Amino acid sequence: MKKTLRFAAISLCLVLAVSLAAAFTACNDNTQEEGFSMVVPDGAPALATVNLLDEIDKNGSFGKLKGVEIVQSSSIGTRAVQADFAVVPANLAANLYNKGQGVKLLATVTQGNLYVLGANSEVKTLGDLVGKRVFSIGQGSVPDYIFQTLLSDAGIVYEQGDSAVEGKVVITYVADGSGVMSQLVAANKNGEEAIGVIAEPAASKGLAQSGITELFDLQKLWQEYTGSETEGYPQAVLIAKASVCESDPEFVAQLIEKMSLNAEFIAENSDSVSSVLVKAYPQTSLNTQMSATTLARCNCKLVRIADAKEDYVAMLNAINAINPAAIGGKLPDDGLYYVAK
């Protein structure tokens, strides 16, 4: 009887072991079948993947890329290290690499979409901002560092605060573009002056209102600061797991080529861009129809890192001078940059 029970127990263990092995194999097979993943943050950077989203919606995938997931911008750092490909803020790529996350920078995909708007303002130069309060988005983000660098380069002293200070520019941070717009609209209604740093597409909404004007195009000012041939600055970039780049360089090249056609796709399909984004992510902040002009001002254009490295490093140097922690404590070495095989 004991032998029979022992034999039954052994048989049961063998069955469980085989079942677990089969389940593990099935999981691996499913993972393989699922293909590569990609995440992008909500907002203007999501526009960098519109042609991918459109193709995946129509065909179920783009080659081995089975999906592009749009996520809240606040979670992109966590989600990016879990995905095979990701669009991330430009400084985050350097930060992840310096922290040993094993990523490669493939290309820049957004070349800046930042503007300074004014309500009832006659500001003509950055120097005219001295003694004034400026509302701004993106504390501790690439746009914030760009604005601070331009002020410093002009010899302007600035600080964070809630009221104007003589001889300085005071920056008041708000949560998002709608926060800047509420300040501009309220001031405009009362016939008062207000100034704000804001990105597209919110900037175009503001400019549609009487009394609100564009004071500065920060992309042009940055080009003057760097002396680059390229207008704008690397605001968002495309990264990939280093292991994916090593194991499947053919698909990496295919993905880069596809995304390089995105700007053309947006220009030719401006009337359907919003619906493509909403279908992929109903909660998107880009859920209103954007004109062709607004989309162009979002400045989504892929530049391979081999051609964009100089501009990218210039941007990192600016951030490093203000807050080294934002790029992981130091300038990344050449291991960050993807070299196509």
N, C-alpha and C positions, 0 to 999 in steps of 0.2 A: 504493500500500500504506500509506504514511504517512497519507494523507488518510483512508483507511478506518479505521485505528487511532485517529486523532484523533477521527473522528466517533463511533466506538464508545465512546471514553472520555467524550466530551461527553454521549452518550446515557445512559451509566451514571451520571454525576454528576446528570443531570436526574432519573433514576429514583430515586436515593438521596434527592435533595432533596424530591421529591414524597412519598416514603415517610416521611421524617422529619417532614414537615409534617403528613401524615395521622396519624402516631403522636402528634405533639404535640397535634393537635386531639382525638384520641381520649382522650388523657390528661385534657385539659381537660373533655371531655364526661363522662368517668367521675367526675372530681372534682365536677362539677356534679350528676351523678346521685346521688353519695353523700350529698349534703345536708350539714347542719350536724353538727358533732361536739361532744361534751361530755365532760369528765373530772371526776371527784370523788375525794377521798381516802378510803381505807379508814377504817373507824371510824364513830363516831356521825354525822359529817357526811354519810356516804353515805345515811343514812336520809332525808335531804331529797329524795331522788330515787326513793324506792321506787315511787310510783305511776307514774312515767315508766318505770322498769325493767319493771314489770308490763305496761304497755301495749305497750312495744317487744317484749317477749317474746311477747305474744299476736298483735300485728299487724305486727311487723317494723319499725315506726317510730312516731314521734309527729309527724305532719305532716312538716315538712322536717328534723326531728331524727331522724337514722338510727341513733343509738346513744348510750348513756351508758357510758363506760368507768370502772370503779373501779380506781384505781392505788394503789400504796403511798404513804402520806402523805409519805414522804421525797422523793418525786419530783414532788409536785404543783406546785411552783414552776416547774419546767422544762416540765412537760406543759401547764400552764395557758396559757402564752403561745402554744402550738401549736394549741390548740383554739378553737372558736368560742365556746363557753360553758364555764364551770368553776365548781365550788364550791371555795372556797379559805378558809384561815384569814383572819379579818377584817383583820388587819394586812397580810397579803400583798397585798390589793387596793390599799391605799394605796401600798405599796412598789413594786408593778409600775407603777402610774400615775406615781409620782414619777420612775421610771427611764425614762419615755417609751415604755412598752409599748403604749399606745393601748387601754386597757381602760375600760369603764364599769361602775359598780357599780349593779346592778339592784335588789337586795333583800338583807336579812339572812335566813338560813334556819335557823340554829341559835341559840337564845337562851341558851346556857349550860347545862352539865350537870355542874357541878363541886361536889364535896362533900368535907368533911373528916371522916374516920372515925377512931375510936380503939379500941384494944384495952385493956381494963382501965383506961380513962381516965375521970376525973371532971371534965375541962375543961368549963367553962360559957361562958366568954367568950374573945375573942381574947387578952385580957391574961393569961389563965391559961396561954397557950402560952409565955410568957417563961420562959427557963431550960430549955426543952425542945427536943428535936430533932424536926423534922417531915420525913418522907419525902414527896417530891413528884414528880409527872410533869411533862413538858413544859418543860424548861429553855429559856428564851428564846421561849416561845410565849405566846399570849393568856392561857391559864389561869394561867401563871406570873406574868405582869404584873398580872393581876387580884388574885391573892393578895398580891403584894408591895404593891400600892397600898392594899389594905385594912389591912395591917399598918402601913404608914406613916401612914395616916389615923388609926389608933388610937394613934399615938405610939410604936409598937413598933420597936425597933432589930432588924434581922435581918442575917444573913450566911450565906454558903454554907460548909458544913463537914461533918465526919463525927462530931462529938461535941458534946454539949450544952455551952453556955457561959452562965454566970450573967449575968442581965440582958439576954439576947438570945434571939431565936428563931433557931435554926440550921436551915437548909434543906439537906437531903441529896437530891440529884436522882437519880432512877432512870430506867431506859429507858422503862418503860410501867406500866400499871396492875397487871400481874402482879408487877412488882418491888415496888410498894407493898404489895400483898396478901401477898406472901411474908414481908415484915417484920412485918405485923400478925398473921399466922397464927402465926409463930414466937414472937412476944412473948406472944400469947394462950395458946399451949401451955405456956409457961413461967411464966404468971401475972405477966408484966411489962407495963408500959405501952408502947405505941407509937402514933404518930399519923401519919396520911398524907393527902395531898391526892390525890384520885382522881376520875376521871370515870365517867359511865355508859357502858356497862352494867356495868363492873367493880365499881362501887360497890354495886349491888344484890346481886351475888354475895357481896361481903364482908359485907353486912348480914344475909345468910341464915345466917351462922355465929354461934353463941352466943358472947357475950363481946365482939363487935365492934359498935359503935354509931355512929350519926351524930352528930357534934359540931356541925357547921355546914353549912348550905345556903348556899353562896357566892353564889348568885343573889339570895337574899333580902338578904344583907349588901350586895351591890352596889347593889341597889335603894335601900336605906337611904342608902348613900353618895352616890348621884347624885340622890336625890329624884325619880327618874323614876316615871311611872305604870306603866311596864312592868317586870315582874319579870325579872331576868336581864340579860344583856349580849350584844352581837353577837359570837358566837364563830366562826361561819362565814357566808360571804356568797356570793351568786351574782353572777358577773361575766360580761361578754361583750366580744368585740372591738368597738371603737367603729365599725369599718367595717360590721359586721353590724347594729348598732343603726341606722346611717344608711341602709343599703340595704334592710332588711326590718323596719321597726318593727312591722308587723302580726304577724309571727311572734314577735317578742320579746314583744309583749303576750300572745299566745296561750300562750307558754311560761310566763310569769309567772303567768297565770291558772291554768294546769294545776297548777303547783307549789304554788299557794296552797291547793289542795284536798288536798295530800299529808297534812297532819295529820289530816284527817277520814278519809282512806283508811287510814292507820295504825291509828287508833282502831277502825275497823270491820273491819280485817283483821289484827289483831295476831297471830293464830295462823299466818299465812302469810308474815309479813314476813321472817323468817329464811330461809325457803326461796327467796324472791324474790332476796335478796341473794346467797345461795350459788350460785344458778343463774347470776347475772351475774358472780360473782367467787368461785370455789370456795375461794380462799385467804383470804377475808375473816376479819377478827378477830371479826366478828359472826356466827359460824357456829353459835351455840347458840340454842335457843329462848328468846326474851325475852318476859316477861310484859307484859300491857297496862300495868301499873304502871311497869315499867322503861322501856318505850317512851315513856310520858308524861314520865318524868323525863329522858329524852334531850332533851326540849324542842325538837323540830323543828317550827318554825312560821315560815312565810314572812311577812315584813313588808316591803312595798314601801319603797324607800329614801326616798321622799317623806315617809313616816311614821316612818321609823327613823333619819333623818339625825342628829337631836339626840343620840340614844343612841349612835350610831356615833361621832360626834365626841367625845363624853365619854370613850369607850373609847380613842380615838386620843390624846387629851390625856394620859390616864393612862400610856399606853405611851411617849409622847414625853418625859414627865418622867423616865422610867427609862432608856430606850434609844432615842433618835431614829432610829438606823440601822434599827430594826425596821420602821419605816414609811417608809423611804426618805429620812430626814434632816429631814423637815419635815411639817407638816400639809398634806394635799393641797388644792388649790383646788377650786372648784365644778365644774370640768371633769370630775372623777371621777364625779359623780353623774348618773345617767341621768334625763332628763326625758322622759316619754312624749309622743309627738306626737299 
